[in-house]
Amino acid sequence: MKAGARADGPRLKVRQVRSGICCNMRQKATLRALGLEKVGRVRTLPDNPQVRAMVAAIPHLVEIVEPAE
């Protein structure tokens, strides 16, 4: 798959709602791995068990906005 190409399949929209400033390094690393670094930023990510687990690890910092189309 080429860089920037979209994989087919279900997607999630994830928004960062709180800052990671007072969080531990592991939670900050999870935010960065999801592509979230600033409050209010939204990323469309594949809906797979790995992404779901990352979101579940930091529920106080992010929210699932809506399933992407």
Backbone bond lengths (Angstrom), bond angles and torsions (degrees), N, CA, C in turn:
res aa  C-N    CA-C-N  psi(-1)  N-CA   C-N-CA  omega(-1)  CA-C   N-CA-C  phi
1 M - - - 1.446 - - 1.523 108.43 -
2 K 1.316 117.37 136.68 1.447 122.35 -179.95 1.522 110.56 -74.64
3 A 1.329 114.95 155.83 1.456 119.65 175.93 1.518 108.75 -64.22
4 G 1.307 116.71 135.06 1.450 121.98 179.55 1.523 113.98 86.75
5 A 1.322 117.37 -6.86 1.465 120.20 179.09 1.519 109.16 -79.13
6 R 1.325 116.68 144.93 1.465 121.63 -179.75 1.510 110.49 -91.83
7 A 1.280 115.49 133.41 1.465 120.38 173.64 1.522 108.41 -82.11
8 D 1.314 116.06 141.06 1.456 119.17 177.03 1.523 109.34 -74.73
9 G 1.308 115.35 154.18 1.456 120.23 178.41 1.517 110.38 129.27
10 P 1.308 115.87 177.49 1.468 120.35 -178.18 1.527 111.70 -66.39
11 R 1.317 116.57 147.02 1.457 122.55 -178.66 1.528 109.41 -131.50
12 L 1.331 115.76 157.55 1.465 123.43 176.90 1.517 109.34 -122.14
13 K 1.323 116.74 145.05 1.454 121.07 169.44 1.519 106.93 -104.16
14 V 1.333 115.67 122.35 1.459 121.75 -177.44 1.525 108.00 -118.74
15 R 1.343 116.89 130.48 1.465 122.42 179.78 1.520 109.86 -117.43
16 Q 1.325 116.04 137.06 1.460 120.21 174.11 1.516 108.37 -82.80
17 V 1.338 116.81 126.15 1.464 121.03 -176.39 1.526 112.96 -111.47
18 R 1.340 117.66 -16.17 1.460 121.07 177.54 1.517 109.60 -136.94
19 S 1.306 115.17 156.86 1.452 121.35 -179.65 1.527 111.21 -75.80
20 G 1.307 116.18 151.67 1.454 121.48 177.40 1.521 112.98 -95.65
21 I 1.332 117.86 14.49 1.461 121.78 -174.56 1.527 112.14 -59.15
22 C 1.302 119.19 -47.70 1.469 121.39 -175.70 1.523 113.08 -93.45
23 C 1.302 116.95 15.20 1.463 120.85 -179.15 1.522 109.91 -93.92
24 N 1.328 115.11 163.13 1.455 118.16 178.22 1.523 110.56 -75.32
25 M 1.321 116.17 169.91 1.465 121.74 -173.80 1.531 112.31 -63.02
26 R 1.317 116.80 -33.59 1.463 119.60 -179.52 1.537 110.97 -65.87
27 Q 1.330 117.22 -40.88 1.459 120.95 178.30 1.523 110.96 -68.35
28 K 1.332 117.81 -38.57 1.456 120.95 176.37 1.519 110.75 -63.77
29 A 1.328 116.76 -39.79 1.458 120.56 178.64 1.525 111.19 -65.22
30 T 1.325 116.98 -35.97 1.465 120.83 177.19 1.523 110.58 -65.23
31 L 1.330 117.30 -41.63 1.465 120.60 176.41 1.522 110.44 -59.48
32 R 1.323 116.63 -46.28 1.467 120.11 -179.60 1.518 111.25 -64.14
33 A 1.326 117.18 -38.78 1.465 120.70 179.82 1.526 111.37 -65.33
34 L 1.315 117.06 -30.35 1.460 121.14 176.99 1.531 111.75 -80.99
35 G 1.331 116.95 -8.13 1.460 120.43 -179.27 1.508 113.11 85.36
36 L 1.325 117.03 18.68 1.465 122.17 -178.82 1.519 108.75 -110.34
37 E 1.323 117.03 124.30 1.456 120.16 178.58 1.522 112.72 -133.91
38 K 1.340 116.45 -16.50 1.460 120.23 -179.57 1.517 109.46 -127.65
39 V 1.319 116.44 146.71 1.458 121.67 179.26 1.527 108.85 -62.78
40 G 1.316 115.67 134.33 1.455 121.26 178.79 1.518 113.64 95.08
41 R 1.313 118.14 -11.79 1.456 121.00 -179.53 1.525 109.87 -71.29
42 V 1.322 116.41 139.37 1.462 122.52 -179.11 1.517 108.42 -119.48
43 R 1.326 116.62 135.58 1.453 122.44 176.63 1.517 109.18 -126.73
44 T 1.323 115.72 142.33 1.453 121.65 173.90 1.519 106.89 -99.99
45 L 1.320 116.12 117.97 1.462 122.55 -173.75 1.519 109.91 -124.14
46 P 1.339 116.93 156.81 1.470 119.20 177.16 1.524 110.52 -66.16
47 D 1.304 116.01 142.46 1.466 121.31 179.14 1.525 108.38 -88.01
48 N 1.329 115.86 88.69 1.461 121.18 178.50 1.522 109.36 -134.26
49 P 1.321 118.28 169.51 1.469 120.30 -176.54 1.530 113.71 -60.56
50 Q 1.327 118.28 -31.92 1.457 120.96 -178.85 1.531 111.01 -67.36
51 V 1.315 117.07 -45.54 1.466 120.49 179.73 1.523 109.94 -68.69
52 R 1.320 117.38 -41.08 1.470 120.40 177.95 1.528 110.95 -59.26
53 A 1.330 117.50 -40.56 1.468 121.35 179.50 1.522 110.86 -66.53
54 M 1.322 117.22 -38.72 1.466 120.38 178.68 1.519 110.78 -65.44
55 V 1.324 117.19 -41.82 1.465 121.16 177.78 1.531 110.01 -65.87
56 A 1.322 117.46 -39.55 1.466 121.17 179.64 1.527 112.02 -67.31
57 A 1.337 117.60 -24.17 1.458 121.07 -179.78 1.525 112.45 -75.83
58 I 1.342 117.05 -20.49 1.468 120.61 -178.81 1.534 111.10 -133.30
59 P 1.337 117.71 54.34 1.475 119.35 -175.66 1.525 113.50 -66.73
60 H 1.329 117.20 -21.56 1.456 120.63 -179.69 1.535 111.96 -79.73
61 L 1.339 117.46 -9.40 1.451 121.24 -178.26 1.525 114.21 -109.18
62 V 1.338 116.22 -23.01 1.469 119.80 -174.75 1.522 110.67 -131.71
63 E 1.334 114.87 164.90 1.459 120.83 172.67 1.518 108.28 -142.24
64 I 1.319 116.05 151.03 1.449 120.83 173.60 1.510 106.76 -87.11
65 V 1.329 115.90 118.15 1.455 121.19 -174.60 1.514 110.50 -73.37
66 E 1.318 116.28 -56.82 1.462 121.74 -179.19 1.524 106.12 -169.04
67 P 1.285 117.59 155.09 1.456 118.05 173.92 1.542 109.02 -65.45
68 A 1.308 116.32 131.00 1.459 120.49 179.61 1.524 109.05 -74.73
69 E 1.307 115.85 153.76 1.461 120.67 -178.74 1.493 111.63 -96.62
